[in-house]
Amino acid sequence: MSFLDKLQVELNRAGRAAQDAIDEGRLRLEIFRVRQLADKSAQALGYAVYRARAKGEELDAAAWDRLSATLREHEAEASRLDAELTKVREHEPAAEAPPTSDPPPAEPPAEPPAAAPTAPPAAPPADNQAPPGGPG
């Protein structure tokens, strides 16, 4: 295989990896958006129930049906997108992951037991040295 063929293969592999990353990013953004809509729907439903009960009433059936249906739709869409994201992740070939040159993390060295601090031994004065303080 010539150098250019190898280069083309690697460029194609890199292109597929980049496209997969972009597709996964799009899915993640869409899931985030749909979950925000579900949260807003749940909030609207909660406020409607709160306001009705504050007035001493129950939420009318039509409003309940409309608000809960909207919430169900958003939750179903989020679940569908989650399943799609899981499918995309499982589809990614693990063999194409570039090998890392980093060695596996080493275990931290065990600390030696703490010894009691000791003073360095005092050196005896030499016979040819003057005593401390000098001649007198």
CNS distance restraints for C-alpha pairs under 8 A (distance, minus, plus):
assign (resid   1 and name CA) (resid   5 and name CA) 6.10 0.50 0.50
assign (resid   1 and name CA) (resid   6 and name CA) 6.63 0.50 0.50
assign (resid   2 and name CA) (resid   6 and name CA) 6.35 0.50 0.50
assign (resid   3 and name CA) (resid   7 and name CA) 6.09 0.50 0.50
assign (resid   4 and name CA) (resid   8 and name CA) 6.05 0.50 0.50
assign (resid   5 and name CA) (resid   9 and name CA) 6.22 0.50 0.50
assign (resid   6 and name CA) (resid  10 and name CA) 6.22 0.50 0.50
assign (resid   7 and name CA) (resid  11 and name CA) 6.06 0.50 0.50
assign (resid   8 and name CA) (resid  12 and name CA) 6.09 0.50 0.50
assign (resid   9 and name CA) (resid  13 and name CA) 6.19 0.50 0.50
assign (resid  10 and name CA) (resid  14 and name CA) 6.09 0.50 0.50
assign (resid  11 and name CA) (resid  15 and name CA) 6.02 0.50 0.50
assign (resid  12 and name CA) (resid  16 and name CA) 6.19 0.50 0.50
assign (resid  13 and name CA) (resid  17 and name CA) 6.22 0.50 0.50
assign (resid  13 and name CA) (resid  96 and name CA) 7.96 0.50 0.50
assign (resid  14 and name CA) (resid  18 and name CA) 6.10 0.50 0.50
assign (resid  15 and name CA) (resid  19 and name CA) 6.10 0.50 0.50
assign (resid  16 and name CA) (resid  20 and name CA) 6.06 0.50 0.50
assign (resid  17 and name CA) (resid  21 and name CA) 6.20 0.50 0.50
assign (resid  18 and name CA) (resid  22 and name CA) 6.21 0.50 0.50
assign (resid  19 and name CA) (resid  23 and name CA) 6.10 0.50 0.50
assign (resid  20 and name CA) (resid  24 and name CA) 6.10 0.50 0.50
assign (resid  21 and name CA) (resid  25 and name CA) 6.08 0.50 0.50
assign (resid  22 and name CA) (resid  26 and name CA) 6.19 0.50 0.50
assign (resid  23 and name CA) (resid  27 and name CA) 6.28 0.50 0.50
assign (resid  24 and name CA) (resid  28 and name CA) 6.17 0.50 0.50
assign (resid  24 and name CA) (resid  85 and name CA) 6.82 0.50 0.50
assign (resid  24 and name CA) (resid  88 and name CA) 7.32 0.50 0.50
assign (resid  25 and name CA) (resid  29 and name CA) 6.22 0.50 0.50
assign (resid  26 and name CA) (resid  30 and name CA) 6.16 0.50 0.50
assign (resid  27 and name CA) (resid  31 and name CA) 6.08 0.50 0.50
assign (resid  27 and name CA) (resid  81 and name CA) 6.97 0.50 0.50
assign (resid  27 and name CA) (resid  85 and name CA) 6.55 0.50 0.50
assign (resid  28 and name CA) (resid  32 and name CA) 6.15 0.50 0.50
assign (resid  28 and name CA) (resid  85 and name CA) 7.65 0.50 0.50
assign (resid  29 and name CA) (resid  33 and name CA) 6.15 0.50 0.50
assign (resid  30 and name CA) (resid  34 and name CA) 6.14 0.50 0.50
assign (resid  30 and name CA) (resid  81 and name CA) 7.80 0.50 0.50
assign (resid  31 and name CA) (resid  35 and name CA) 6.06 0.50 0.50
assign (resid  31 and name CA) (resid  78 and name CA) 5.67 0.50 0.50
assign (resid  31 and name CA) (resid  81 and name CA) 6.14 0.50 0.50
assign (resid  31 and name CA) (resid  82 and name CA) 7.07 0.50 0.50
assign (resid  32 and name CA) (resid  36 and name CA) 6.22 0.50 0.50
assign (resid  33 and name CA) (resid  37 and name CA) 6.39 0.50 0.50
assign (resid  34 and name CA) (resid  38 and name CA) 6.21 0.50 0.50
assign (resid  34 and name CA) (resid  74 and name CA) 6.06 0.50 0.50
assign (resid  34 and name CA) (resid  75 and name CA) 7.76 0.50 0.50
assign (resid  34 and name CA) (resid  77 and name CA) 7.03 0.50 0.50
assign (resid  34 and name CA) (resid  78 and name CA) 5.89 0.50 0.50
assign (resid  35 and name CA) (resid  39 and name CA) 6.10 0.50 0.50
assign (resid  35 and name CA) (resid  74 and name CA) 7.03 0.50 0.50
assign (resid  35 and name CA) (resid  75 and name CA) 7.20 0.50 0.50
assign (resid  35 and name CA) (resid  78 and name CA) 6.29 0.50 0.50
assign (resid  36 and name CA) (resid  40 and name CA) 6.21 0.50 0.50
assign (resid  37 and name CA) (resid  41 and name CA) 6.13 0.50 0.50
assign (resid  37 and name CA) (resid  74 and name CA) 6.60 0.50 0.50
assign (resid  38 and name CA) (resid  42 and name CA) 6.11 0.50 0.50
assign (resid  38 and name CA) (resid  70 and name CA) 7.86 0.50 0.50
assign (resid  38 and name CA) (resid  71 and name CA) 5.44 0.50 0.50
assign (resid  38 and name CA) (resid  74 and name CA) 5.06 0.50 0.50
assign (resid  38 and name CA) (resid  75 and name CA) 6.09 0.50 0.50
assign (resid  39 and name CA) (resid  43 and name CA) 6.05 0.50 0.50
assign (resid  40 and name CA) (resid  44 and name CA) 6.10 0.50 0.50
assign (resid  41 and name CA) (resid  45 and name CA) 6.18 0.50 0.50
assign (resid  41 and name CA) (resid  67 and name CA) 6.73 0.50 0.50
assign (resid  41 and name CA) (resid  68 and name CA) 7.84 0.50 0.50
assign (resid  41 and name CA) (resid  70 and name CA) 6.55 0.50 0.50
assign (resid  41 and name CA) (resid  71 and name CA) 5.24 0.50 0.50
assign (resid  42 and name CA) (resid  46 and name CA) 6.07 0.50 0.50
assign (resid  42 and name CA) (resid  67 and name CA) 7.93 0.50 0.50
assign (resid  42 and name CA) (resid  68 and name CA) 7.85 0.50 0.50
assign (resid  42 and name CA) (resid  71 and name CA) 6.15 0.50 0.50
assign (resid  43 and name CA) (resid  47 and name CA) 6.10 0.50 0.50
assign (resid  44 and name CA) (resid  48 and name CA) 6.11 0.50 0.50
assign (resid  44 and name CA) (resid  67 and name CA) 7.31 0.50 0.50
assign (resid  45 and name CA) (resid  49 and name CA) 6.25 0.50 0.50
assign (resid  45 and name CA) (resid  64 and name CA) 7.39 0.50 0.50
assign (resid  45 and name CA) (resid  67 and name CA) 5.70 0.50 0.50
assign (resid  45 and name CA) (resid  68 and name CA) 6.95 0.50 0.50
assign (resid  46 and name CA) (resid  50 and name CA) 6.06 0.50 0.50
assign (resid  47 and name CA) (resid  51 and name CA) 5.99 0.50 0.50
assign (resid  48 and name CA) (resid  52 and name CA) 6.15 0.50 0.50
assign (resid  48 and name CA) (resid  59 and name CA) 6.92 0.50 0.50
assign (resid  49 and name CA) (resid  53 and name CA) 6.13 0.50 0.50
assign (resid  49 and name CA) (resid  58 and name CA) 7.25 0.50 0.50
assign (resid  49 and name CA) (resid  59 and name CA) 5.70 0.50 0.50
assign (resid  50 and name CA) (resid  54 and name CA) 5.97 0.50 0.50
assign (resid  51 and name CA) (resid  55 and name CA) 6.41 0.50 0.50
assign (resid  52 and name CA) (resid  56 and name CA) 6.50 0.50 0.50
assign (resid  52 and name CA) (resid  57 and name CA) 5.11 0.50 0.50
assign (resid  52 and name CA) (resid  58 and name CA) 5.48 0.50 0.50
assign (resid  52 and name CA) (resid  59 and name CA) 5.40 0.50 0.50
assign (resid  53 and name CA) (resid  57 and name CA) 5.09 0.50 0.50
assign (resid  53 and name CA) (resid  58 and name CA) 5.89 0.50 0.50
assign (resid  53 and name CA) (resid  59 and name CA) 7.53 0.50 0.50
assign (resid  59 and name CA) (resid  63 and name CA) 6.83 0.50 0.50
assign (resid  59 and name CA) (resid  64 and name CA) 6.46 0.50 0.50
assign (resid  60 and name CA) (resid  64 and name CA) 6.32 0.50 0.50
assign (resid  61 and name CA) (resid  65 and name CA) 5.99 0.50 0.50
assign (resid  62 and name CA) (resid  66 and name CA) 6.13 0.50 0.50
assign (resid  63 and name CA) (resid  67 and name CA) 6.01 0.50 0.50
assign (resid  64 and name CA) (resid  68 and name CA) 5.82 0.50 0.50
assign (resid  65 and name CA) (resid  69 and name CA) 5.82 0.50 0.50
assign (resid  66 and name CA) (resid  70 and name CA) 6.33 0.50 0.50
assign (resid  67 and name CA) (resid  71 and name CA) 6.36 0.50 0.50
assign (resid  68 and name CA) (resid  72 and name CA) 6.09 0.50 0.50
assign (resid  69 and name CA) (resid  73 and name CA) 6.14 0.50 0.50
assign (resid  70 and name CA) (resid  74 and name CA) 6.38 0.50 0.50
assign (resid  71 and name CA) (resid  75 and name CA) 6.18 0.50 0.50
assign (resid  72 and name CA) (resid  76 and name CA) 6.01 0.50 0.50
assign (resid  73 and name CA) (resid  77 and name CA) 6.15 0.50 0.50
assign (resid  74 and name CA) (resid  78 and name CA) 6.15 0.50 0.50
assign (resid  75 and name CA) (resid  79 and name CA) 6.17 0.50 0.50
assign (resid  76 and name CA) (resid  80 and name CA) 6.14 0.50 0.50
assign (resid  77 and name CA) (resid  81 and name CA) 6.18 0.50 0.50
assign (resid  78 and name CA) (resid  82 and name CA) 6.07 0.50 0.50
assign (resid  79 and name CA) (resid  83 and name CA) 6.22 0.50 0.50
assign (resid  80 and name CA) (resid  84 and name CA) 6.26 0.50 0.50
assign (resid  81 and name CA) (resid  85 and name CA) 6.10 0.50 0.50
assign (resid  82 and name CA) (resid  86 and name CA) 6.20 0.50 0.50
assign (resid  83 and name CA) (resid  87 and name CA) 6.16 0.50 0.50
assign (resid  84 and name CA) (resid  88 and name CA) 6.20 0.50 0.50
assign (resid  85 and name CA) (resid  89 and name CA) 6.19 0.50 0.50
assign (resid  86 and name CA) (resid  90 and name CA) 6.17 0.50 0.50
assign (resid  87 and name CA) (resid  91 and name CA) 6.11 0.50 0.50
assign (resid  88 and name CA) (resid  92 and name CA) 6.52 0.50 0.50
assign (resid  93 and name CA) (resid  97 and name CA) 7.59 0.50 0.50
assign (resid 125 and name CA) (resid 129 and name CA) 6.89 0.50 0.50
assign (resid 125 and name CA) (resid 131 and name CA) 7.62 0.50 0.50
assign (resid 130 and name CA) (resid 134 and name CA) 6.09 0.50 0.50
assign (resid 130 and name CA) (resid 135 and name CA) 7.18 0.50 0.50
assign (resid 131 and name CA) (resid 135 and name CA) 7.75 0.50 0.50
